[in-house]
Amino acid sequence: MDPTFIRTVTLLREQVPDFNRYPFNLPVVRELDGLELHPRVTFFAGENGSGKSTLLEAIATAAGFNPEGGTRSFNFSTRSSESELHRFLRLIRGYRRPRTGFFLRAESYFNVGTVLEQMPDILQDAYGGVSPHEQSHGESFLMLVRNRFWANGLYILDEPEAALSPQHQLTLLRHIDDLARRKSSQLLIATHSPILLAYPDSRIYWLSKQGLAPIAYEDTEHYRLTRDFLLHRERYLRELMANHDED
Ligand SMILES: Nc1ncnc2c1ncn2[C@@H]1O[C@H](COP(=O)(O)OP(=O)(O)OP(=O)(O)O)[C@@H](O)[C@H]1O
């Protein structure tokens, strides 16, 4: 069965009040037109500030999640700085409805942990009863994925690699594969990680000043630069240090 929960994301262009202000002035928003999501895993990659978080937060909010993260039953608010973009998106949905899901954003993970502490049932399910604040950021995140990311879910993850060592990014890849292939889930992931981006059964969108476009893994700057740096580390370091001395 086609696992897709969200097929396409479209901007309600005619309703946008002003393309000259945030978030509508971002190239990724201006150029958004029938963004087709992969049935299993869609990645969003690009430079800092290219609009990945803005886009992901708006899709998550339009899909019914709290903009600060958590499951769809989370309704806490510690800030109200989400953009209004979600009100101008139309999500074209697939035939199935997700049974569960999670919106995880690295920057508000701490607050999600605090809310979970106050929900003993979920805490028991998700973390084996141990507060996320009593574990390292990376440990508690992997525990959450292992215990609370169930089958038939919609998972929207903003820089999930933030707390993870390279070894644990590989562990996360295994969980992504398990969720996507065996557990009929759909994942949307913004990432800078060349390890996560390597997941083969996926589509990568590259965000730039031109908007967003599909890109092959080997053509991403993250792959090319990381590979080149590791192969020619000494030359890179020499050049970086030399330029630094000139500053
Ligand atoms: N509330 C806001 N008001 C105005 N501009 C904003 C606001 N939030 C973000 N921006 C700007 O929008 C742009 C995109 O930000 P966003 O956080 O979506 O980028 P990103 O691709 O997720 O970056 P990173 O990789 O650093 O996480 C940035 O230039 C940022 O300064």
The ligand as an SDF file (V2000), in Angstrom:
LIG
                    3D

 31 33  0  0  0  0  0  0  0  0999 V2000
   10.6660   35.4160   12.9550 N   0  0  0  0  0  0  0  0  0  0  0  0
   11.4580   35.7900   11.9380 C   0  0  0  0  0  0  0  0  0  0  0  0
   11.3590   37.0470   11.4390 N   0  0  0  0  0  0  0  0  0  0  0  0
   12.1120   37.4570   10.3930 C   0  0  0  0  0  0  0  0  0  0  0  0
   13.0330   36.6700    9.7790 N   0  0  0  0  0  0  0  0  0  0  0  0
   13.1800   35.4220   10.2520 C   0  0  0  0  0  0  0  0  0  0  0  0
   12.4060   34.9130   11.3540 C   0  0  0  0  0  0  0  0  0  0  0  0
   12.7580   33.6450   11.5790 N   0  0  0  0  0  0  0  0  0  0  0  0
   13.7230   33.3580   10.6620 C   0  0  0  0  0  0  0  0  0  0  0  0
   13.9670   34.4170    9.8810 N   0  0  0  0  0  0  0  0  0  0  0  0
   14.9340   34.4830    8.7620 C   0  0  0  0  0  0  0  0  0  0  0  0
   14.5110   33.5800    7.7580 O   0  0  0  0  0  0  0  0  0  0  0  0
   15.6360   32.9420    7.1750 C   0  0  0  0  0  0  0  0  0  0  0  0
   15.4350   31.4370    7.2050 C   0  0  0  0  0  0  0  0  0  0  0  0
   15.5250   30.9650    8.5600 O   0  0  0  0  0  0  0  0  0  0  0  0
   15.3920   29.4190    8.8920 P   0  0  0  0  0  0  0  0  0  0  0  0
   15.5920   29.2700   10.3560 O   0  0  0  0  0  0  0  0  0  0  0  0
   14.1350   28.9000    8.3000 O   0  0  0  0  0  0  0  0  0  0  0  0
   16.6520   28.8300    8.0770 O   0  0  0  0  0  0  0  0  0  0  0  0
   17.3200   27.3780    8.1270 P   0  0  0  0  0  0  0  0  0  0  0  0
   17.5600   26.9890    6.7080 O   0  0  0  0  0  0  0  0  0  0  0  0
   16.5080   26.4610    8.9610 O   0  0  0  0  0  0  0  0  0  0  0  0
   18.7130   27.7020    8.8370 O   0  0  0  0  0  0  0  0  0  0  0  0
   19.6810   26.7660    9.7390 P   0  0  0  0  0  0  0  0  0  0  0  0
   20.3050   25.7830    8.8010 O   0  0  0  0  0  0  0  0  0  0  0  0
   20.6820   27.7480   10.2610 O   0  0  0  0  0  0  0  0  0  0  0  0
   18.8440   26.1350   10.8150 O   0  0  0  0  0  0  0  0  0  0  0  0
   16.8670   33.4080    7.9440 C   0  0  0  0  0  0  0  0  0  0  0  0
   17.5410   34.4060    7.1910 O   0  0  0  0  0  0  0  0  0  0  0  0
   16.2990   33.9930    9.2070 C   0  0  0  0  0  0  0  0  0  0  0  0
   17.0760   35.0640    9.6760 O   0  0  0  0  0  0  0  0  0  0  0  0
  1  2  1  0
  2  3  1  0
  2  7  2  0
  3  4  2  0
  4  5  1  0
  5  6  2  0
  6  7  1  0
  6 10  1  0
  7  8  1  0
  8  9  2  0
  9 10  1  0
 10 11  1  0
 11 12  1  0
 11 30  1  0
 12 13  1  0
 13 14  1  0
 13 28  1  0
 14 15  1  0
 15 16  1  0
 16 17  2  0
 16 18  1  0
 16 19  1  0
 19 20  1  0
 20 21  2  0
 20 22  1  0
 20 23  1  0
 23 24  1  0
 24 25  2  0
 24 26  1  0
 24 27  1  0
 28 29  1  0
 28 30  1  0
 30 31  1  0
M  END
$$$$
